[in-house]
């Protein structure tokens, strides 16, 4: 009688153990499956959120500086003409160029610093897939921590503006390099954009010396890239 009870207890314990192993296996398989679907979503939404934040920081910082500075072509380029009004040469005010680049870089970095921590909401319906569930809630809030650096350069571009006319445009070229820290993930985000600062139109022949106007070195050489 004791042997029969012992066997029954052993079988019951074995069945419970198998059930627990099965539940554990299903739990692990579910976690792996969810992770396989959730991780790409976190990466995609995190990347887009960080890139959107960088774009807003650049636009806000640059527009604020350009609005305050009211920069004109003559602030950066001095055009020398002869007695007949013909363009002879052009000289760059490197100090003015570097001041503008420094002001813009600082403004953008301030905007980036104010956006170091952000929260994006990921629709869990996208885990299921299909057009009906994609983008639907409930939403999973994910915190993103970002840090970055900005490089600012001023460049010029000559284009044909009509008969015997040449347009010279000055641009701010902004490159933002960021690191976005997501849950169990880190990724790099790079954004490059260009802003028109000012422009002018030369009438008549433009000498080769004007076409090779030098705007000096990039901001990272003078001031260092800011993290």
Residue pairs with C-beta under 8 A, 6 or more apart in sequence:
34 127
37 127
38 122
38 127
38 140
39 184
39 185
41 122
41 126
41 127
42 122
42 142
42 182
42 183
42 185
43 182
43 185
43 187
45 120
45 122
45 142
46 120
46 142
46 144
46 180
46 182
46 185
46 187
47 180
47 187
47 189
49 118
49 120
49 144
49 180
50 118
50 144
50 146
50 178
50 180
50 187
50 189
51 189
51 191
53 112
53 115
53 118
53 146
54 112
54 146
54 148
54 176
54 178
54 189
54 191
55 191
55 193
56 111
56 115
57 108
57 111
57 112
57 114
57 115
57 176
58 108
58 111
58 150
58 174
58 176
58 191
58 193
60 107
60 111
61 104
61 107
61 108
61 109
61 110
61 111
62 104
62 107
62 108
62 172
62 174
62 195
64 107
65 100
65 103
65 104
65 107
66 104
66 195
66 197
69 100
69 103
71 100
71 197
71 198
72 198
73 168
73 170
73 198
73 199
73 200
75 93
75 96
75 198
76 92
76 93
76 96
76 97
76 100
76 154
76 170
76 197
76 198
76 215
77 90
77 91
77 92
77 93
77 168
77 170
77 200
77 213
78 90
78 91
78 92
78 93
79 87
79 89
79 90
79 200
79 202
79 210
80 87
80 88
80 89
80 90
80 91
81 87
81 88
82 88
86 204
86 205
87 202
87 204
87 205
87 206
87 207
87 210
88 207
88 209
89 207
89 209
89 210
90 209
90 210
90 213
92 213
92 214
92 215
92 216
94 215
94 216
97 154
97 215
97 216
98 216
98 219
98 222
100 154
100 172
100 197
101 152
101 153
101 154
101 172
101 218
101 219
101 222
102 219
102 222
102 223
104 152
104 172
104 174
105 150
105 151
105 152
105 219
105 223
105 226
108 150
108 152
108 174
108 176
109 150
109 226
112 146
112 148
112 150
112 176
112 178
115 146
116 145
116 146
116 147
117 143
117 144
117 145
117 146
118 143
118 144
118 146
119 141
119 142
119 143
119 144
120 141
120 142
120 144
121 139
121 140
121 141
121 142
122 139
122 140
122 141
122 142
123 134
123 135
123 136
123 137
123 138
123 139
123 140
124 137
124 138
124 139
124 140
125 133
125 134
125 135
125 136
125 137
126 133
126 134
126 135
126 136
142 182
142 183
143 183
144 180
144 181
144 182
145 180
145 181
146 178
146 179
146 180
146 181
146 189
147 178
147 179
147 227
148 176
148 177
148 178
148 179
148 189
148 227
149 176
149 177
149 225
149 226
149 227
150 174
150 175
150 176
150 177
150 225
150 226
151 174
151 175
151 177
151 218
151 219
151 220
151 225
152 172
152 173
152 174
152 175
152 218
152 219
153 172
153 173
153 215
153 218
153 219
154 170
154 171
154 172
154 173
154 197
154 215
154 216
155 170
155 171
155 173
155 215
156 168
156 169
156 170
156 171
156 213
156 215
157 168
157 169
157 171
158 166
158 167
158 168
158 169
158 206
158 211
159 166
159 167
159 169
160 166
160 167
161 167
161 201
164 203
164 204
164 205
165 201
165 202
165 203
166 201
166 202
166 206
167 199
167 200
167 201
167 202
168 199
168 200
168 201
168 202
168 210
168 213
169 196
169 198
169 199
170 196
170 197
170 198
170 199
171 194
171 195
171 196
171 197
172 194
172 195
172 197
173 192
173 193
173 194
174 191
174 192
174 193
174 194
174 195
175 190
175 191
175 192
176 189
176 190
176 191
176 192
177 188
177 189
177 190
178 188
178 189
178 190
178 191
179 186
179 187
179 188
179 189
180 186
180 187
180 188
180 189
202 210
